[in-house]
Amino acid sequence: MKKGKNPSGWQVHHNLPLDDGGTNDFENLTLIQNHPYHKAITNTQKTLTKDLTHGDSIDIDWPIPKYNIYPKGE
């Protein structure tokens, strides 16, 4: 992370998605293991919002990790 790269198998996840008013601020980012966690959250979000068109709005309880998770030795 110090060199600007994710550890292998990890993703930077936006807690509040950019298209829902989230930002790239550090407080809105979580380092999360790609499989299965990031894929599961991303796929769930895509499934819940796939039928929305620009301007549509619905209330959804987004899964937001409560803690930053870092791999050992990184």
Number of C-alpha atoms within 10 A of each C-alpha: 9 6 5 6 10 14 15 10 10 18 19 16 20 20 18 16 15 11 7 8 7 13 15 13 8 8 10 16 20 19 20 23 19 17 11 9 14 17 14 13 17 14 11 14 16 11 10 13 13 9 8 10 8 5 5 8 10 7 5 9 6 13 13 13 16 8 10 10 12 14 12 5 5 9
